[in-house]
Amino acid sequence: MAGIRGLTHCLVPTVNTFLQKTCANFTSICKLQPGVPTFSPRFLPTLTSVAGLRTHSVAKRTAQPFPKAPPHQQNVVDTSQEELEIIEDVISKVNHQIANKSHGRLFAVVQLFNRQWKITPEDVLVVEGYWPPNIGDTIRLEKVLLVGSSDFSLVGMPLLRPDLVNIQATVIEKRLSHTHTHFKKKMRKQYQRINFYRHQHTMIRINSIELTSCINERKDIEGLDGRVF
């Protein structure tokens, strides 16, 4: 069997070339005689395809053009004068509320411990897992995804600038969770295990959420150049 397969591999290129030349000659003869149907040799089976071996198509594969991005993923630039005036009017109203602190109660969406939290002032968060801050430490939450009020919302791409929003929190308690039971048993195997474990919990209170600057101006803060959030 191995000898037959080796002989097939040796004869395949010669037989394929012969079949292609024969089909080409037959096609040229058919073109000269009217009424005889013509065909393309690339649609004929070759010896390699009959033998079940891997072949390559005679027709060259042309690269397909890369599809264009759908309309909802394209960058649209507002160039009309009316739209620019509307945008400036909205920005001025938001900056006026920030300057006078007339926006009311703020809420925010922050990323903490690989989770997203929707927070407001005086909220208490229970963070599961080990966390280095100690009880009484005051921390600042810098990964802010969104800040909003009853009249407007500021959405980051993906985070808001650190000079735009300031969220202060305090660690109030560190304790263990309630006891969890992990029971495992295999029937008819005399195997049974029972384990008890508790997770570490850190409770933090959100002290304040403040907007510290206008949305269309950027402040130079020392130590933030090249910072990765």
VOMI-625140 format. One record per residue: residue number from 0; residue in one letter; x, y, z of N, C-alpha, C in turn. Coordinates in pm, whole numbers. Layout:
residues N
+-----+------+--------+--------+--------+--------+--------+--------+--------+--------+--------+
!  nr ! rest !     nx !     ny !     nz !    cax !    cay !    caz !     cx !     cy !     cz !
+-----+------+--------+--------+--------+--------+--------+--------+--------+--------+--------+
! NUM !    A !      X !      Y !      Z !      X !      Y !      Z !      X !      Y !      Z !
...
+-----+------+--------+--------+--------+--------+--------+--------+--------+--------+--------+
end
This chain:
residues 229
+-----+------+--------+--------+--------+--------+--------+--------+--------+--------+--------+
!  nr ! rest !     nx !     ny !     nz !    cax !    cay !    caz !     cx !     cy !     cz !
+-----+------+--------+--------+--------+--------+--------+--------+--------+--------+--------+
!   0 !    M !     83 !   -121 !      0 !      0 !      0 !      0 !     86 !    125 !      0 !
!   1 !    A !    194 !    121 !     80 !    283 !    236 !     84 !    351 !    258 !    -51 !
!   2 !    G !    385 !    148 !   -121 !    447 !    162 !   -252 !    351 !    223 !   -353 !
!   3 !    I !    223 !    183 !   -345 !    123 !    240 !   -439 !    104 !    388 !   -412 !
!   4 !    R !    100 !    426 !   -282 !     83 !    567 !   -249 !    203 !    649 !   -297 !
!   5 !    G !    326 !    594 !   -280 !    444 !    665 !   -327 !    445 !    680 !   -478 !
!   6 !    L !    401 !    573 !   -550 !    393 !    582 !   -695 !    291 !    686 !   -739 !
!   7 !    T !    180 !    696 !   -664 !     76 !    796 !   -697 !    132 !    937 !   -682 !
!   8 !    H !    208 !    960 !   -577 !    268 !   1091 !   -557 !    366 !   1127 !   -669 !
!   9 !    C !    434 !   1028 !   -721 !    529 !   1055 !   -830 !    459 !   1085 !   -962 !
!  10 !    L !    346 !   1016 !   -987 !    278 !   1031 !  -1115 !    179 !   1146 !  -1118 !
!  11 !    V !    140 !   1198 !  -1002 !     36 !   1301 !   -997 !     74 !   1426 !  -1075 !
!  12 !    P !    193 !   1486 !  -1057 !    224 !   1608 !  -1135 !    223 !   1587 !  -1285 !
!  13 !    T !    278 !   1473 !  -1331 !    284 !   1447 !  -1475 !    144 !   1430 !  -1532 !
!  14 !    V !     59 !   1353 !  -1464 !    -77 !   1327 !  -1514 !   -159 !   1455 !  -1513 !
!  15 !    N !   -145 !   1537 !  -1408 !   -220 !   1662 !  -1402 !   -182 !   1755 !  -1516 !
!  16 !    T !    -52 !   1766 !  -1543 !     -5 !   1851 !  -1653 !    -59 !   1802 !  -1787 !
!  17 !    F !    -58 !   1669 !  -1805 !   -108 !   1612 !  -1930 !   -257 !   1640 !  -1947 !
!  18 !    L !   -335 !   1626 !  -1839 !   -479 !   1651 !  -1848 !   -508 !   1797 !  -1879 !
!  19 !    Q !   -431 !   1889 !  -1817 !   -453 !   2030 !  -1842 !   -421 !   2068 !  -1987 !
!  20 !    K !   -308 !   2015 !  -2041 !   -274 !   2043 !  -2180 !   -377 !   1985 !  -2275 !
!  21 !    T !   -425 !   1864 !  -2248 !   -525 !   1800 !  -2335 !   -654 !   1880 !  -2336 !
!  22 !    C !   -698 !   1927 !  -2215 !   -821 !   2004 !  -2207 !   -806 !   2138 !  -2280 !
!  23 !    A !   -686 !   2199 !  -2269 !   -665 !   2326 !  -2337 !   -671 !   2308 !  -2488 !
!  24 !    N !   -608 !   2201 !  -2539 !   -613 !   2175 !  -2683 !   -756 !   2147 !  -2730 !
!  25 !    F !   -831 !   2072 !  -2649 !   -968 !   2040 !  -2686 !  -1055 !   2165 !  -2685 !
!  26 !    T !  -1028 !   2256 !  -2593 !  -1105 !   2381 !  -2587 !  -1078 !   2467 !  -2709 !
!  27 !    S !   -950 !   2473 !  -2753 !   -917 !   2552 !  -2871 !   -982 !   2494 !  -2996 !
!  28 !    I !   -993 !   2360 !  -3005 !  -1056 !   2298 !  -3121 !  -1205 !   2326 !  -3122 !
!  29 !    C !  -1266 !   2323 !  -3001 !  -1411 !   2347 !  -2991 !  -1446 !   2490 !  -3031 !
!  30 !    K !  -1356 !   2585 !  -3004 !  -1383 !   2723 !  -3040 !  -1386 !   2741 !  -3191 !
!  31 !    L !  -1306 !   2659 !  -3263 !  -1302 !   2672 !  -3409 !  -1425 !   2613 !  -3475 !
!  32 !    Q !  -1487 !   2512 !  -3411 !  -1604 !   2447 !  -3470 !  -1730 !   2505 !  -3407 !
!  33 !    P !  -1816 !   2569 !  -3484 !  -1939 !   2624 !  -3425 !  -2036 !   2515 !  -3385 !
!  34 !    G !  -2112 !   2544 !  -3278 !  -2212 !   2450 !  -3230 !  -2161 !   2352 !  -3128 !
!  35 !    V !  -2029 !   2348 !  -3103 !  -1973 !   2255 !  -3004 !  -1956 !   2331 !  -2873 !
!  36 !    P !  -2015 !   2282 !  -2764 !  -2002 !   2356 !  -2636 !  -1858 !   2355 !  -2586 !
!  37 !    T !  -1822 !   2467 !  -2528 !  -1688 !   2481 !  -2470 !  -1695 !   2469 !  -2320 !
!  38 !    F !  -1583 !   2442 !  -2259 !  -1576 !   2430 !  -2113 !  -1437 !   2474 !  -2071 !
!  39 !    S !  -1425 !   2497 !  -1942 !  -1297 !   2542 !  -1886 !  -1229 !   2425 !  -1818 !
!  40 !    P !  -1097 !   2409 !  -1837 !  -1029 !   2294 !  -1776 !  -1021 !   2304 !  -1624 !
!  41 !    R !  -1045 !   2420 !  -1568 !  -1031 !   2428 !  -1423 !  -1149 !   2363 !  -1351 !
!  42 !    F !  -1259 !   2330 !  -1428 !  -1372 !   2263 !  -1366 !  -1361 !   2112 !  -1375 !
!  43 !    L !  -1258 !   2059 !  -1442 !  -1241 !   1914 !  -1453 !  -1168 !   1860 !  -1331 !
!  44 !    P !  -1204 !   1740 !  -1285 !  -1129 !   1680 !  -1173 !   -992 !   1633 !  -1218 !
!  45 !    T !   -895 !   1650 !  -1132 !   -758 !   1605 !  -1160 !   -732 !   1476 !  -1086 !
!  46 !    L !   -617 !   1415 !  -1115 !   -584 !   1288 !  -1051 !   -567 !   1303 !   -901 !
!  47 !    T !   -514 !   1418 !   -857 !   -496 !   1438 !   -713 !   -630 !   1447 !   -642 !
!  48 !    S !   -730 !   1513 !   -705 !   -861 !   1521 !   -641 !   -929 !   1386 !   -639 !
!  49 !    V !   -910 !   1307 !   -745 !   -968 !   1174 !   -747 !   -902 !   1085 !   -643 !
!  50 !    A !   -771 !   1097 !   -626 !   -699 !   1015 !   -530 !   -721 !   1059 !   -386 !
!  51 !    G !   -791 !   1173 !   -363 !   -819 !   1218 !   -227 !   -706 !   1295 !   -164 !
!  52 !    L !   -615 !   1350 !   -245 !   -503 !   1423 !   -191 !   -536 !   1572 !   -191 !
!  53 !    R !   -455 !   1649 !   -120 !   -476 !   1793 !   -110 !   -429 !   1859 !   -239 !
!  54 !    T !   -513 !   1945 !   -295 !   -482 !   2012 !   -420 !   -500 !   2162 !   -404 !
!  55 !    H !   -452 !   2236 !   -501 !   -468 !   2380 !   -508 !   -549 !   2415 !   -633 !
!  56 !    S !   -637 !   2511 !   -621 !   -719 !   2550 !   -733 !   -633 !   2613 !   -842 !
!  57 !    V !   -671 !   2587 !   -969 !   -597 !   2644 !  -1080 !   -620 !   2794 !  -1088 !
!  58 !    A !   -744 !   2837 !  -1058 !   -775 !   2980 !  -1062 !   -707 !   3050 !   -945 !
!  59 !    K !   -647 !   3163 !   -973 !   -578 !   3238 !   -869 !   -680 !   3303 !   -775 !
!  60 !    R !   -648 !   3297 !   -646 !   -737 !   3357 !   -548 !   -705 !   3506 !   -536 !
!  61 !    T !   -806 !   3586 !   -556 !   -790 !   3731 !   -545 !   -831 !   3777 !   -407 !
!  62 !    A !   -757 !   3872 !   -351 !   -786 !   3922 !   -217 !   -913 !   4004 !   -220 !
!  63 !    Q !  -1003 !   3973 !   -126 !  -1127 !   4046 !   -117 !  -1103 !   4181 !    -49 !
!  64 !    P !  -1166 !   4288 !    -95 !  -1148 !   4418 !    -29 !  -1204 !   4417 !    112 !
!  65 !    F !  -1134 !   4489 !    202 !  -1177 !   4493 !    342 !  -1307 !   4571 !    351 !
!  66 !    P !  -1409 !   4515 !    418 !  -1539 !   4585 !    424 !  -1528 !   4716 !    500 !
!  67 !    K !  -1606 !   4812 !    457 !  -1607 !   4941 !    523 !  -1677 !   4931 !    658 !
!  68 !    A !  -1639 !   5020 !    748 !  -1701 !   5022 !    880 !  -1846 !   5066 !    868 !
!  69 !    P !  -1935 !   5008 !    949 !  -2075 !   5051 !    943 !  -2090 !   5196 !    984 !
!  70 !    P !  -2202 !   5257 !    949 !  -2217 !   5402 !    978 !  -2208 !   5436 !   1126 !
!  71 !    H !  -2258 !   5345 !   1215 !  -2257 !   5378 !   1357 !  -2117 !   5368 !   1419 !
!  72 !    Q !  -2017 !   5318 !   1343 !  -1881 !   5310 !   1394 !  -1788 !   5412 !   1329 !
!  73 !    Q !  -1839 !   5494 !   1242 !  -1758 !   5594 !   1177 !  -1757 !   5723 !   1258 !
!  74 !    N !  -1645 !   5793 !   1251 !  -1632 !   5920 !   1322 !  -1705 !   6029 !   1244 !
!  75 !    V !  -1800 !   6089 !   1309 !  -1879 !   6195 !   1248 !  -1838 !   6326 !   1313 !
!  76 !    V !  -1798 !   6422 !   1233 !  -1753 !   6551 !   1282 !  -1862 !   6654 !   1252 !
!  77 !    D !  -1903 !   6725 !   1357 !  -2004 !   6829 !   1340 !  -1937 !   6955 !   1287 !
!  78 !    T !  -1970 !   6990 !   1166 !  -1907 !   7106 !   1104 !  -2004 !   7222 !   1081 !
!  79 !    S !  -2133 !   7198 !   1099 !  -2229 !   7305 !   1074 !  -2221 !   7407 !   1187 !
!  80 !    Q !  -2250 !   7530 !   1154 !  -2242 !   7639 !   1251 !  -2350 !   7627 !   1357 !
!  81 !    E !  -2468 !   7577 !   1320 !  -2577 !   7565 !   1417 !  -2544 !   7461 !   1524 !
!  82 !    E !  -2485 !   7348 !   1481 !  -2449 !   7244 !   1578 !  -2338 !   7292 !   1672 !
!  83 !    L !  -2243 !   7368 !   1618 !  -2137 !   7421 !   1704 !  -2194 !   7518 !   1807 !
!  84 !    E !  -2290 !   7598 !   1768 !  -2352 !   7691 !   1863 !  -2428 !   7615 !   1971 !
!  85 !    I !  -2496 !   7508 !   1933 !  -2569 !   7427 !   2033 !  -2473 !   7364 !   2132 !
!  86 !    I !  -2359 !   7311 !   2083 !  -2260 !   7249 !   2171 !  -2202 !   7352 !   2267 !
!  87 !    E !  -2169 !   7469 !   2218 !  -2114 !   7573 !   2306 !  -2217 !   7618 !   2410 !
!  88 !    D !  -2344 !   7623 !   2372 !  -2447 !   7662 !   2467 !  -2461 !   7558 !   2578 !
!  89 !    V !  -2457 !   7429 !   2543 !  -2467 !   7323 !   2644 !  -2346 !   7327 !   2737 !
!  90 !    I !  -2227 !   7345 !   2681 !  -2106 !   7349 !   2765 !  -2110 !   7468 !   2860 !
!  91 !    S !  -2155 !   7581 !   2813 !  -2163 !   7699 !   2901 !  -2262 !   7678 !   3014 !
!  92 !    K !  -2376 !   7613 !   2987 !  -2473 !   7586 !   3093 !  -2417 !   7490 !   3198 !
!  93 !    V !  -2348 !   7386 !   3153 !  -2289 !   7289 !   3247 !  -2180 !   7356 !   3330 !
!  94 !    N !  -2095 !   7438 !   3267 !  -1991 !   7508 !   3342 !  -2050 !   7607 !   3442 !
!  95 !    H !  -2162 !   7669 !   3407 !  -2227 !   7762 !   3499 !  -2277 !   7688 !   3624 !
!  96 !    Q !  -2334 !   7570 !   3606 !  -2381 !   7491 !   3721 !  -2263 !   7443 !   3806 !
!  97 !    I !  -2153 !   7406 !   3740 !  -2036 !   7361 !   3816 !  -1976 !   7476 !   3897 !
!  98 !    A !  -1969 !   7595 !   3837 !  -1911 !   7709 !   3907 !  -1997 !   7751 !   4025 !
!  99 !    N !  -2130 !   7750 !   4011 !  -2220 !   7792 !   4119 !  -2259 !   7678 !   4211 !
! 100 !    K !  -2217 !   7553 !   4177 !  -2254 !   7434 !   4254 !  -2405 !   7422 !   4268 !
! 101 !    S !  -2474 !   7449 !   4158 !  -2620 !   7439 !   4156 !  -2668 !   7311 !   4088 !
! 102 !    H !  -2577 !   7215 !   4067 !  -2614 !   7090 !   4000 !  -2685 !   6993 !   4091 !
! 103 !    G !  -2682 !   7017 !   4222 !  -2751 !   6928 !   4315 !  -2667 !   6806 !   4350 !
! 104 !    R !  -2735 !   6699 !   4388 !  -2668 !   6577 !   4431 !  -2609 !   6504 !   4311 !
! 105 !    L !  -2483 !   6467 !   4322 !  -2413 !   6399 !   4213 !  -2408 !   6249 !   4240 !
! 106 !    F !  -2399 !   6174 !   4132 !  -2371 !   6030 !   4139 !  -2256 !   6000 !   4045 !
! 107 !    A !  -2195 !   5884 !   4063 !  -2078 !   5848 !   3982 !  -2073 !   5696 !   3966 !
! 108 !    V !  -2001 !   5656 !   3863 !  -1972 !   5514 !   3838 !  -1820 !   5500 !   3840 !
! 109 !    V !  -1769 !   5421 !   3934 !  -1625 !   5404 !   3951 !  -1589 !   5257 !   3936 !
! 110 !    Q !  -1462 !   5236 !   3906 !  -1408 !   5100 !   3899 !  -1324 !   5076 !   4023 !
! 111 !    L !  -1359 !   4972 !   4096 !  -1290 !   4941 !   4221 !  -1283 !   4790 !   4234 !
! 112 !    F !  -1160 !   4738 !   4248 !  -1140 !   4594 !   4264 !  -1198 !   4516 !   4146 !
! 113 !    N !  -1172 !   4567 !   4023 !  -1215 !   4502 !   3900 !  -1367 !   4491 !   3890 !
! 114 !    R !  -1437 !   4580 !   3959 !  -1583 !   4584 !   3950 !  -1626 !   4730 !   3935 !
! 115 !    Q !  -1745 !   4748 !   3879 !  -1800 !   4882 !   3862 !  -1909 !   4905 !   3967 !
! 116 !    W !  -1902 !   5023 !   4031 !  -1994 !   5058 !   4139 !  -2063 !   5190 !   4104 !
! 117 !    K !  -2193 !   5195 !   4124 !  -2266 !   5319 !   4113 !  -2280 !   5376 !   4254 !
! 118 !    I !  -2223 !   5494 !   4277 !  -2211 !   5547 !   4412 !  -2271 !   5687 !   4418 !
! 119 !    T !  -2311 !   5725 !   4538 !  -2353 !   5860 !   4573 !  -2292 !   5894 !   4708 !
! 120 !    P !  -2287 !   6019 !   4749 !  -2231 !   6053 !   4881 !  -2304 !   5982 !   4995 !
! 121 !    E !  -2227 !   5943 !   5097 !  -2273 !   5872 !   5216 !  -2308 !   5726 !   5190 !
! 122 !    D !  -2272 !   5674 !   5072 !  -2291 !   5531 !   5047 !  -2181 !   5451 !   5117 !
! 123 !    V !  -2212 !   5325 !   5151 !  -2116 !   5234 !   5212 !  -2097 !   5115 !   5118 !
! 124 !    L !  -1973 !   5091 !   5078 !  -1939 !   4980 !   4989 !  -1869 !   4871 !   5068 !
! 125 !    V !  -1902 !   4747 !   5035 !  -1836 !   4630 !   5096 !  -1750 !   4566 !   4988 !
! 126 !    V !  -1620 !   4582 !   4999 !  -1525 !   4530 !   4902 !  -1476 !   4395 !   4951 !
! 127 !    E !  -1491 !   4293 !   4868 !  -1452 !   4157 !   4906 !  -1308 !   4130 !   4862 !
! 128 !    G !  -1228 !   4078 !   4953 !  -1089 !   4046 !   4924 !   -994 !   4130 !   5007 !
! 129 !    Y !   -865 !   4096 !   4997 !   -763 !   4170 !   5072 !   -741 !   4307 !   5009 !
! 130 !    W !   -733 !   4410 !   5096 !   -711 !   4546 !   5051 !   -615 !   4613 !   5148 !
! 131 !    P !   -505 !   4673 !   5100 !   -402 !   4726 !   5191 !   -446 !   4838 !   5283 !
! 132 !    P !   -536 !   4933 !   5245 !   -566 !   5045 !   5336 !   -617 !   4998 !   5472 !
! 133 !    N !   -580 !   5074 !   5575 !   -621 !   5041 !   5711 !   -743 !   5122 !   5751 !
! 134 !    I !   -797 !   5088 !   5866 !   -916 !   5157 !   5916 !   -881 !   5302 !   5947 !
! 135 !    G !   -965 !   5393 !   5898 !   -943 !   5536 !   5919 !   -870 !   5605 !   5806 !
! 136 !    D !   -817 !   5532 !   5712 !   -745 !   5595 !   5599 !   -844 !   5661 !   5504 !
! 137 !    T !   -807 !   5779 !   5456 !   -885 !   5851 !   5356 !   -822 !   5830 !   5219 !
! 138 !    I !   -899 !   5786 !   5123 !   -848 !   5753 !   4991 !   -927 !   5832 !   4887 !
! 139 !    R !   -869 !   5840 !   4768 !   -934 !   5906 !   4654 !   -954 !   5803 !   4545 !
! 140 !    L !  -1076 !   5794 !   4494 !  -1109 !   5703 !   4386 !  -1084 !   5775 !   4253 !
! 141 !    E !   -988 !   5724 !   4175 !   -945 !   5792 !   4054 !   -999 !   5730 !   3926 !
! 142 !    K !  -1041 !   5605 !   3930 !  -1094 !   5542 !   3809 !  -1244 !   5571 !   3801 !
! 143 !    V !  -1276 !   5690 !   3752 !  -1414 !   5737 !   3743 !  -1459 !   5725 !   3598 !
! 144 !    L !  -1563 !   5648 !   3575 !  -1614 !   5627 !   3440 !  -1724 !   5726 !   3403 !
! 145 !    L !  -1800 !   5772 !   3503 !  -1914 !   5859 !   3473 !  -1948 !   5941 !   3596 !
! 146 !    V !  -1987 !   6065 !   3573 !  -2038 !   6153 !   3678 !  -2161 !   6222 !   3622 !
! 147 !    G !  -2267 !   6230 !   3702 !  -2388 !   6291 !   3652 !  -2471 !   6351 !   3761 !
! 148 !    S !  -2568 !   6432 !   3718 !  -2666 !   6492 !   3808 !  -2802 !   6480 !   3741 !
! 149 !    S !  -2898 !   6558 !   3790 !  -3033 !   6553 !   3732 !  -3039 !   6621 !   3596 !
! 150 !    D !  -2942 !   6708 !   3562 !  -2946 !   6784 !   3438 !  -2845 !   6739 !   3334 !
! 151 !    F !  -2733 !   6679 !   3374 !  -2630 !   6642 !   3277 !  -2554 !   6520 !   3327 !
! 152 !    S !  -2480 !   6460 !   3235 !  -2394 !   6345 !   3266 !  -2264 !   6361 !   3189 !
! 153 !    L !  -2153 !   6335 !   3255 !  -2020 !   6341 !   3194 !  -1967 !   6198 !   3185 !
! 154 !    V !  -1942 !   6153 !   3063 !  -1899 !   6015 !   3039 !  -1754 !   6017 !   2995 !
! 155 !    G !  -1671 !   5934 !   3057 !  -1530 !   5925 !   3022 !  -1507 !   5833 !   2903 !
! 156 !    M !  -1387 !   5845 !   2843 !  -1350 !   5763 !   2727 !  -1213 !   5698 !   2748 !
! 157 !    P !  -1196 !   5596 !   2833 !  -1301 !   5538 !   2918 !  -1313 !   5605 !   3055 !
! 158 !    L !  -1210 !   5686 !   3095 !  -1209 !   5749 !   3228 !  -1215 !   5900 !   3214 !
! 159 !    L !  -1270 !   5963 !   3316 !  -1270 !   6108 !   3321 !  -1134 !   6159 !   3369 !
! 160 !    R !  -1102 !   6282 !   3335 !   -975 !   6341 !   3376 !   -970 !   6352 !   3528 !
! 161 !    P !   -853 !   6327 !   3589 !   -843 !   6336 !   3736 !   -860 !   6477 !   3790 !
! 162 !    D !   -837 !   6579 !   3705 !   -856 !   6716 !   3752 !  -1000 !   6763 !   3739 !
! 163 !    L !  -1089 !   6679 !   3683 !  -1228 !   6718 !   3664 !  -1316 !   6675 !   3781 !
! 164 !    V !  -1291 !   6560 !   3838 !  -1376 !   6507 !   3945 !  -1289 !   6459 !   4060 !
! 165 !    N !  -1339 !   6479 !   4182 !  -1268 !   6440 !   4303 !  -1364 !   6362 !   4392 !
! 166 !    I !  -1334 !   6234 !   4414 !  -1418 !   6146 !   4496 !  -1335 !   6100 !   4616 !
! 167 !    Q !  -1378 !   6136 !   4735 !  -1308 !   6101 !   4858 !  -1387 !   5993 !   4932 !
! 168 !    A !  -1314 !   5897 !   4990 !  -1375 !   5788 !   5066 !  -1289 !   5757 !   5187 !
! 169 !    T !  -1351 !   5692 !   5287 !  -1283 !   5657 !   5413 !  -1307 !   5511 !   5443 !
! 170 !    V !  -1202 !   5441 !   5484 !  -1213 !   5301 !   5526 !  -1266 !   5300 !   5670 !
! 171 !    I !  -1382 !   5238 !   5691 !  -1446 !   5241 !   5823 !  -1438 !   5107 !   5895 !
! 172 !    E !  -1418 !   4998 !   5824 !  -1416 !   4868 !   5892 !  -1349 !   4764 !   5804 !
! 173 !    K !  -1279 !   4671 !   5869 !  -1219 !   4556 !   5802 !  -1250 !   4433 !   5886 !
! 174 !    R !  -1317 !   4337 !   5827 !  -1360 !   4219 !   5901 !  -1369 !   4101 !   5807 !
! 175 !    L !  -1410 !   3986 !   5864 !  -1430 !   3865 !   5787 !  -1578 !   3843 !   5760 !
! 176 !    S !  -1608 !   3777 !   5650 !  -1746 !   3750 !   5614 !  -1801 !   3636 !   5699 !
! 177 !    H !  -1929 !   3602 !   5679 !  -1987 !   3489 !   5748 !  -1923 !   3359 !   5699 !
! 178 !    T !  -1938 !   3254 !   5773 !  -1870 !   3127 !   5743 !  -1939 !   3057 !   5626 !
! 179 !    H !  -1859 !   3022 !   5527 !  -1908 !   2945 !   5413 !  -1868 !   2798 !   5431 !
! 180 !    T !  -1955 !   2710 !   5383 !  -1931 !   2566 !   5395 !  -1912 !   2508 !   5256 !
! 181 !    H !  -1803 !   2434 !   5242 !  -1773 !   2366 !   5116 !  -1772 !   2216 !   5142 !
! 182 !    F !  -1877 !   2148 !   5095 !  -1894 !   2005 !   5119 !  -1878 !   1930 !   4988 !
! 183 !    K !  -1800 !   1824 !   4992 !  -1773 !   1743 !   4873 !  -1782 !   1595 !   4911 !
! 184 !    K !  -1854 !   1518 !   4829 !  -1872 !   1376 !   4858 !  -1884 !   1299 !   4728 !
! 185 !    K !  -1826 !   1179 !   4726 !  -1837 !   1088 !   4613 !  -1912 !    963 !   4659 !
! 186 !    M !  -2020 !    933 !   4587 !  -2103 !    820 !   4625 !  -2029 !    688 !   4603 !
! 187 !    R !  -2045 !    600 !   4704 !  -1990 !    464 !   4699 !  -1838 !    463 !   4683 !
! 188 !    K !  -1771 !    570 !   4724 !  -1625 !    578 !   4716 !  -1562 !    602 !   4852 !
! 189 !    Q !  -1641 !    607 !   4957 !  -1592 !    636 !   5093 !  -1508 !    765 !   5094 !
! 190 !    Y !  -1559 !    866 !   5019 !  -1488 !    994 !   5011 !  -1583 !   1105 !   5053 !
! 191 !    Q !  -1540 !   1182 !   5151 !  -1623 !   1292 !   5200 !  -1532 !   1398 !   5262 !
! 192 !    R !  -1549 !   1524 !   5221 !  -1469 !   1635 !   5273 !  -1562 !   1752 !   5303 !
! 193 !    I !  -1533 !   1821 !   5411 !  -1608 !   1940 !   5447 !  -1509 !   2046 !   5494 !
! 194 !    N !  -1517 !   2164 !   5434 !  -1426 !   2275 !   5466 !  -1508 !   2400 !   5497 !
! 195 !    F !  -1456 !   2480 !   5588 !  -1516 !   2608 !   5625 !  -1416 !   2719 !   5594 !
! 196 !    Y !  -1466 !   2829 !   5537 !  -1376 !   2940 !   5504 !  -1454 !   3070 !   5514 !
! 197 !    R !  -1378 !   3181 !   5530 !  -1435 !   3315 !   5540 !  -1351 !   3410 !   5455 !
! 198 !    H !  -1418 !   3504 !   5388 !  -1351 !   3602 !   5304 !  -1324 !   3729 !   5384 !
! 199 !    Q !  -1219 !   3802 !   5341 !  -1192 !   3932 !   5399 !  -1281 !   4037 !   5335 !
! 200 !    H !  -1338 !   4124 !   5419 !  -1424 !   4231 !   5372 !  -1369 !   4365 !   5420 !
! 201 !    T !  -1375 !   4466 !   5331 !  -1336 !   4602 !   5365 !  -1454 !   4693 !   5334 !
! 202 !    M !  -1496 !   4770 !   5434 !  -1611 !   4859 !   5419 !  -1559 !   5002 !   5409 !
! 203 !    I !  -1602 !   5073 !   5303 !  -1561 !   5211 !   5283 !  -1686 !   5298 !   5268 !
! 204 !    R !  -1675 !   5420 !   5317 !  -1785 !   5517 !   5305 !  -1744 !   5626 !   5206 !
! 205 !    I !  -1834 !   5660 !   5114 !  -1810 !   5766 !   5017 !  -1838 !   5900 !   5087 !
! 206 !    N !  -1736 !   5982 !   5102 !  -1752 !   6110 !   5171 !  -1811 !   6217 !   5080 !
! 207 !    S !  -1755 !   6235 !   4962 !  -1799 !   6345 !   4875 !  -1766 !   6313 !   4730 !
! 208 !    I !  -1847 !   6373 !   4641 !  -1824 !   6369 !   4497 !  -1829 !   6514 !   4449 !
! 209 !    E !  -1719 !   6564 !   4398 !  -1710 !   6705 !   4360 !  -1655 !   6718 !   4219 !
! 210 !    L !  -1709 !   6816 !   4147 !  -1655 !   6857 !   4017 !  -1567 !   6980 !   4042 !
! 211 !    T !  -1440 !   6969 !   4011 !  -1342 !   7070 !   4052 !  -1301 !   7165 !   3941 !
! 212 !    S !  -1343 !   7144 !   3818 !  -1304 !   7234 !   3709 !  -1408 !   7228 !   3599 !
! 213 !    C !  -1396 !   7321 !   3504 !  -1487 !   7323 !   3390 !  -1454 !   7208 !   3295 !
! 214 !    I !  -1553 !   7172 !   3216 !  -1536 !   7053 !   3133 !  -1456 !   7081 !   3006 !
! 215 !    N !  -1440 !   7207 !   2968 !  -1368 !   7239 !   2845 !  -1230 !   7299 !   2869 !
! 216 !    E !  -1176 !   7284 !   2989 !  -1042 !   7332 !   3018 !   -964 !   7226 !   3094 !
! 217 !    R !   -836 !   7220 !   3066 !   -750 !   7117 !   3125 !   -644 !   7184 !   3211 !
! 218 !    K !   -630 !   7136 !   3333 !   -530 !   7189 !   3424 !   -405 !   7104 !   3420 !
! 219 !    D !   -290 !   7167 !   3441 !   -163 !   7096 !   3448 !   -140 !   7054 !   3592 !
! 220 !    I !   -145 !   6923 !   3616 !   -127 !   6868 !   3750 !      9 !   6801 !   3758 !
! 221 !    E !     83 !   6832 !   3860 !    218 !   6778 !   3875 !    211 !   6629 !   3905 !
! 222 !    G !    292 !   6553 !   3833 !    302 !   6409 !   3859 !    206 !   6323 !   3778 !
! 223 !    L !    127 !   6382 !   3687 !     32 !   6305 !   3609 !     78 !   6282 !   3466 !
! 224 !    D !    195 !   6329 !   3427 !    242 !   6310 !   3290 !    279 !   6164 !   3269 !
! 225 !    G !    223 !   6103 !   3163 !    253 !   5965 !   3132 !    192 !   5865 !   3228 !
! 226 !    R !     90 !   5907 !   3304 !     30 !   5818 !   3402 !    -72 !   5726 !   3334 !
! 227 !    V !    -73 !   5601 !   3372 !   -164 !   5503 !   3317 !   -268 !   5470 !   3421 !
! 228 !    F !   -397 !   5486 !   3387 !   -505 !   5458 !   3481 !   -566 !   5322 !   3451 !
+-----+------+--------+--------+--------+--------+--------+--------+--------+--------+--------+
end
